[in-house]
Amino acid sequence: MSARPNAVLAAITGLVVVLAVVAGVLTTRREPPTLDASTPEGTVQLFVLAFIEGEDEAAVAFLDPDLGCTAPLRDVYRPTRVSLALVSTKTSGQSAQIVLDVTEYEGGPLNSWSHRETYDLVRADSGWLITGNPWPIYSCK
């Protein structure tokens, strides 16, 4: 008689594990929303995505020329994949500050780490430019 409750418990446990794995896979496979490139948030998202995809010319175009960055970017670490979560946006006149939670993935959803990054931006004729020491480049000079 005790075999039946154990079998039910094992089936429920197996179902929970399968659902957790499916949820994890689906979460890591979602496409990020594309933001408007004329906004500070969109500028930061497009900069990070261009950098991760190895499109250095496009990434450098989002940076303030005073940073001295040129393509190709050398001696930089590129994670395989990232997910970005907007924490906050502050805009004041000609400047903005974007705070993101960044999760980097290497080889799968169980091999990841997260950190918080702050981006300072200035308004330019073409939209917004990232200034300061932006992750993942930090410095070009």
Backbone hydrogen bonds, N-H to C=O, Kabsch-Sander energy under -0.5 kcal/mol:
donor,donor_aa,acceptor,acceptor_aa,energy
4,R,1,M,-0.7
6,N,2,S,-1.3
7,A,3,A,-2.1
8,V,4,R,-2.2
9,L,5,P,-2.5
10,A,6,N,-2.3
11,A,7,A,-2.2
12,I,8,V,-2.5
13,T,9,L,-2.4
14,G,10,A,-2.5
15,L,11,A,-2.2
16,V,12,I,-2.3
17,V,13,T,-2.2
18,V,14,G,-2.3
19,L,15,L,-2.5
20,A,16,V,-2.3
21,V,17,V,-2.2
22,V,18,V,-2.5
23,A,19,L,-2.5
24,G,20,A,-2.2
25,V,21,V,-2.4
26,L,22,V,-2.7
27,T,23,A,-2.2
28,T,24,G,-1.8
29,R,25,V,-0.9
30,R,27,T,-0.8
35,L,33,P,-0.6
39,T,36,D,-2.0
42,G,36,D,-0.6
43,T,39,T,-2.3
44,V,40,P,-2.1
45,Q,41,E,-2.4
46,L,42,G,-2.7
47,F,43,T,-2.1
48,V,44,V,-2.5
49,L,45,Q,-2.6
50,A,46,L,-2.3
51,F,47,F,-2.4
52,I,48,V,-2.7
53,E,49,L,-2.2
54,G,51,F,-1.6
55,E,50,A,-2.6
56,D,54,G,-1.5
59,A,55,E,-2.3
60,V,56,D,-2.9
61,A,57,E,-1.4
62,F,58,A,-0.6
62,F,59,A,-1.4
63,L,60,V,-1.8
64,D,130,I,-3.2
67,L,64,D,-2.2
68,G,65,P,-1.7
80,T,105,Y,-0.6
81,R,105,Y,-1.2
83,S,103,T,-2.1
85,A,101,D,-2.1
87,V,99,V,-3.1
88,S,99,V,-1.5
90,K,97,Q,-2.3
92,S,95,S,-2.9
95,S,92,S,-1.7
96,A,121,L,-2.0
97,Q,90,K,-2.7
98,I,119,Y,-2.6
99,V,88,S,-2.5
100,L,117,E,-2.9
101,D,85,A,-2.9
102,V,100,L,-0.6
102,V,115,H,-3.4
103,T,83,S,-2.5
104,E,102,V,-0.5
104,E,113,W,-3.0
105,Y,81,R,-2.9
106,E,108,G,-0.5
106,E,111,N,-2.4
111,N,108,G,-1.2
112,S,110,L,-0.7
113,W,104,E,-1.7
115,H,102,V,-2.4
117,E,100,L,-2.8
119,Y,98,I,-3.2
120,D,131,T,-0.8
121,L,96,A,-2.8
122,V,129,L,-2.4
123,R,94,Q,-2.8
124,A,127,G,-3.1
127,G,124,A,-1.3
129,L,122,V,-2.5
130,I,62,F,-3.1
131,T,120,D,-3.2
137,I,134,P,-1.1
138,Y,134,P,-3.5
139,S,137,I,-2.6
140,C,67,L,-0.5
